[in-house]
Amino acid sequence: MQHTLFERALSFDWSGSAGLFCPKGISELVARMSLFRMDVRLECFKMVGAGVATVSLVGAGCGVGIVFGSLVLGISRNPQLKGVLFQYAILGFALTEAVGLLGLMMAFLILFR
């Protein structure tokens, strides 16, 4: 007989010592390793924090797309300004990527520190 997702959720030990969302067997195992319990939680939160820090890369990717999309539009409207528009596009690309690299650097600092 198959159990529904709700019945499976009710069979979990939500108040276990390993934290939220741990099945009963895992929470008992982590409870036995009391010395490493805080380390496991710390590593978990480090992973989550690094994942959240990499969200800035999505913004950097969108920004680069907007910069070069605007470059194509500007050149198609006024081809004589190709050199000037390209210089501005490279400046916008560098500034946008700098923000993304700062977010990536923060993710690595969170993970490996």
C-alpha positions in Angstrom: 0.0 0.0 0.0 1.4 3.4 -1.0 1.5 6.2 1.5 0.6 9.7 0.5 3.1 12.5 0.9 1.1 13.8 3.9 1.3 10.4 5.7 5.0 10.3 5.1 5.4 13.8 6.6 3.4 12.7 9.6 5.8 9.7 10.1 8.9 12.0 10.4 10.2 13.2 13.7 10.0 16.9 13.1 11.3 17.7 16.6 14.4 15.5 16.4 17.7 16.6 17.6 19.2 16.8 14.1 16.9 19.7 13.1 14.0 20.1 10.9 13.1 17.7 8.0 15.2 14.8 9.2 13.7 11.3 9.2 13.7 9.4 12.5 16.7 7.2 11.7 18.9 10.1 10.7 18.0 12.2 13.7 18.9 9.3 16.0 22.2 8.8 14.3 23.1 12.5 14.6 21.9 12.5 18.3 24.5 9.7 19.0 27.2 11.8 17.5 26.8 14.7 19.9 30.3 16.0 19.3 29.7 16.5 15.6 26.1 17.7 15.7 27.0 21.4 15.6 29.5 20.8 12.8 26.8 19.2 10.7 24.5 22.1 11.1 27.2 24.6 10.5 28.2 22.8 7.2 24.5 22.7 6.2 24.1 26.5 6.8 27.4 27.2 5.0 26.1 25.4 1.9 22.8 27.2 2.0 24.6 30.6 2.5 26.9 29.9 -0.5 23.9 29.0 -2.6 22.2 32.2 -1.7 25.3 34.2 -2.4 25.5 32.8 -5.9 22.1 34.3 -6.8 24.1 37.5 -7.7 25.5 35.6 -10.7 22.0 35.5 -12.2 21.8 39.2 -11.9 25.2 39.6 -13.6 24.1 37.3 -16.4 20.9 39.4 -17.0 22.9 42.6 -16.8 25.4 41.4 -19.4 22.5 40.4 -21.7 20.9 43.8 -21.3 24.2 45.7 -22.0 25.0 43.8 -25.2 21.3 43.8 -26.3 21.4 47.6 -25.9 24.6 47.7 -27.9 23.0 45.9 -30.8 20.0 48.2 -30.7 22.2 51.3 -30.6 24.4 50.2 -33.5 21.4 49.3 -35.5 19.9 52.7 -35.0 23.1 54.7 -35.5 26.0 52.7 -37.1 28.3 55.7 -37.1 28.7 55.6 -33.3 29.8 51.9 -33.3 33.2 52.7 -31.7 31.8 54.9 -28.9 28.9 52.5 -28.2 31.3 49.6 -28.0 33.5 51.3 -25.5 30.5 52.0 -23.3 29.3 48.4 -23.7 32.7 47.1 -22.5 32.6 49.4 -19.5 29.1 48.2 -18.7 30.1 44.6 -19.1 33.1 45.1 -16.8 31.0 46.7 -14.0 28.3 44.2 -14.3 30.7 41.2 -14.1 32.5 42.8 -11.1 29.2 42.6 -9.2 28.8 38.9 -10.1 32.4 38.1 -9.2 32.0 39.8 -5.8 29.0 37.5 -5.2 31.0 34.5 -6.3 33.9 35.5 -4.0 31.5 35.8 -1.1 30.2 32.3 -1.8 33.7 30.9 -1.8 34.5 32.8 1.4 31.4 31.3 3.1 32.3 27.8 2.0 36.0 27.6 2.7 36.3 29.7 5.9 
